[in-house]
Amino acid sequence: MPNGKPGDHPYTDIVIHGLDVYSPAVANLVREIDRLASEKERKELSAFLYSEFNVMSNPDVAKLGRMLAKRRDELLRDARARGFET
């Protein structure tokens, strides 16, 4: 049962505990997305990381990085279109 400590979940490990779970570059992308995303999108990202890129199943970190970079770019584009400075 998760208890809020490092190692419980990749999303909280990265965002709350400041760990570079997959790689420093991927962790930075997760943090950028966290700052840009809505609460719903954060929950979706959290579930996605845990289910599709679980650190215990030797995830494809390069693929994850590409997917997160694409999502971050989409969020940045949307934010700029709404008039937010990023």
KOLVEX-256987 format. One record per atom (N, C-alpha, C): residue in one letter; x, y, z. Coordinates in steps of 0.2 Angstrom, whole numbers, padded with zeros to 4 digits, always signed. Last residue first. Layout:
N
aXYZ ...
END
This chain:
86
t+0023+0159-0107 t+0026+0153-0104 t+0034+0153-0105 e+0008+0168-0104 e+0016+0168-0105 e+0019+0162-0103 f-0007+0165-0112 f-0003+0164-0106 f+0004+0165-0108 g-0016+0165-0122 g-0013+0172-0120 g-0009+0171-0114 r-0021+0154-0128 r-0025+0157-0123 r-0022+0163-0120 a-0009+0151-0135 a-0015+0152-0139 a-0021+0156-0134 r-0001+0147-0125 r+0001+0153-0129 r-0005+0155-0133 a-0007+0135-0121 a-0007+0140-0116 a-0005+0147-0120 d-0006+0127-0133 d-0012+0129-0130 d-0012+0135-0126 r+0008+0126-0133 r+0005+0129-0139 r-0002+0131-0137 l+0010+0119-0121 l+0013+0126-0122 l+0010+0129-0128 l+0004+0107-0124 l+0001+0111-0119 l+0004+0118-0119 e+0012+0102-0135 e+0004+0104-0136 e+0002+0108-0131 d+0024+0101-0129 d+0023+0105-0134 d+0016+0107-0135 r+0020+0090-0120 r+0023+0097-0117 r+0022+0102-0122 r+0018+0080-0129 r+0013+0083-0125 r+0014+0089-0122 k+0031+0079-0135 k+0025+0080-0139 k+0020+0083-0135 a+0038+0075-0123 a+0040+0081-0127 a+0034+0083-0131 l+0032+0062-0120 l+0031+0068-0116 l+0033+0075-0119 m+0036+0055-0131 m+0029+0056-0130 m+0028+0062-0126 r+0050+0055-0130 r+0047+0058-0136 r+0039+0059-0135 g+0051+0049-0117 g+0053+0056-0118 g+0050+0059-0124 l+0046+0036-0120 l+0043+0040-0116 l+0045+0047-0116 k+0056+0032-0129 k+0049+0032-0132 k+0045+0037-0127 a+0067+0031-0120 a+0067+0036-0126 a+0060+0037-0129 v+0063+0022-0111 v+0063+0029-0109 v+0064+0033-0115 d+0053+0009-0110 d+0057+0012-0115 d+0057+0019-0114 p+0055+0001-0094 p+0051+0005-0099 p+0056+0007-0104 n+0055-0011-0085 n+0060-0009-0089 n+0057-0005-0095 s+0045-0013-0075 s+0045-0017-0081 s+0050-0015-0087 m+0047-0004-0065 m+0048-0011-0063 m+0048-0015-0069 v+0042+0008-0069 v+0049+0007-0068 v+0051+0000-0067 n+0029+0008-0081 n+0031+0007-0074 n+0038+0005-0074 f+0022+0014-0091 f+0029+0015-0091 f+0032+0014-0084 e+0009+0012-0090 e+0012+0011-0096 e+0020+0011-0096 s+0005+0014-0076 s+0002+0008-0080 s+0007+0007-0086 y+0012+0026-0072 y+0011+0020-0068 y+0010+0014-0072 l+0010+0035-0082 l+0016+0033-0080 l+0016+0027-0077 f-0005+0036-0082 f-0001+0033-0088 f+0006+0031-0086 a-0007+0041-0070 a-0010+0035-0072 a-0006+0032-0077 s-0001+0054-0072 s+0001+0050-0067 s-0001+0042-0068 l-0009+0059-0083 l-0002+0058-0084 l+0001+0053-0078 e-0021+0060-0077 e-0020+0056-0083 e-0013+0054-0084 k-0018+0070-0067 k-0021+0063-0065 k-0020+0058-0071 r-0015+0080-0076 r-0010+0078-0071 r-0012+0071-0069 e-0028+0082-0082 e-0022+0080-0086 e-0016+0077-0082 k-0035+0087-0071 k-0037+0081-0074 k-0031+0078-0078 e-0028+0099-0068 e-0028+0093-0063 e-0030+0087-0066 s-0019+0104-0083 s-0025+0104-0078 s-0024+0098-0073 a-0002+0108-0085 a-0008+0104-0086 a-0013+0106-0081 l+0010+0115-0083 l+0006+0117-0088 l-0001+0114-0088 r+0017+0108-0073 r+0016+0115-0072 r+0010+0118-0077 d+0018+0095-0078 d+0014+0096-0072 d+0012+0104-0071 i+0026+0098-0089 i+0019+0096-0090 i+0015+0097-0084 e+0038+0100-0081 e+0035+0105-0086 e+0028+0104-0087 r+0039+0087-0075 r+0039+0093-0071 r+0036+0099-0075 v+0041+0079-0087 v+0036+0078-0082 v+0034+0084-0078 l+0053+0085-0091 l+0047+0085-0095 l+0041+0084-0091 n+0062+0081-0081 n+0061+0088-0082 n+0054+0089-0086 a+0062+0067-0082 a+0059+0070-0076 a+0058+0078-0077 v+0068+0066-0095 v+0061+0064-0094 v+0058+0067-0088 a+0081+0071-0091 a+0077+0074-0096 a+0070+0072-0096 p+0085+0062-0081 p+0084+0069-0079 p+0080+0072-0084 s+0075+0047-0081 s+0081+0050-0083 s+0080+0058-0081 y+0066+0041-0072 y+0068+0038-0078 y+0074+0040-0081 v+0067+0049-0060 v+0065+0042-0060 v+0068+0038-0066 d+0074+0059-0051 d+0074+0058-0059 d+0073+0051-0060 l+0064+0067-0038 l+0069+0062-0041 l+0068+0061-0048 g+0056+0076-0031 g+0062+0078-0035 g+0067+0073-0038 h+0045+0073-0024 h+0051+0071-0021 h+0057+0073-0025 i+0034+0077-0033 i+0034+0079-0026 i+0041+0078-0023 v+0038+0073-0046 v+0035+0080-0045 v+0036+0082-0038 i+0044+0060-0045 i+0047+0066-0049 i+0044+0072-0047 d+0036+0053-0036 d+0043+0053-0036 d+0046+0059-0039 t+0024+0055-0042 t+0025+0058-0036 t+0032+0058-0034 y+0026+0046-0054 y+0024+0054-0054 y+0025+0057-0048 p+0029+0034-0049 p+0034+0038-0053 p+0032+0045-0053 h+0027+0029-0032 h+0024+0031-0038 h+0028+0035-0042 d+0035+0025-0021 d+0028+0023-0022 d+0025+0024-0029 g+0047+0031-0020 g+0047+0024-0023 g+0040+0021-0023 p+0045+0041-0006 p+0049+0040-0013 p+0048+0032-0014 k+0029+0040+0002 k+0036+0040+0002 k+0039+0039-0005 g+0016+0037+0002 g+0018+0044+0001 g+0025+0045+0001 n+0012+0024+0004 n+0012+0028+0010 n+0015+0035+0009 p+0003+0011-0005 p+0007+0017-0005 p+0007+0021+0002 m+0004-0006+0000 m+0000+0000+0000 m+0004+0006+0000 
END
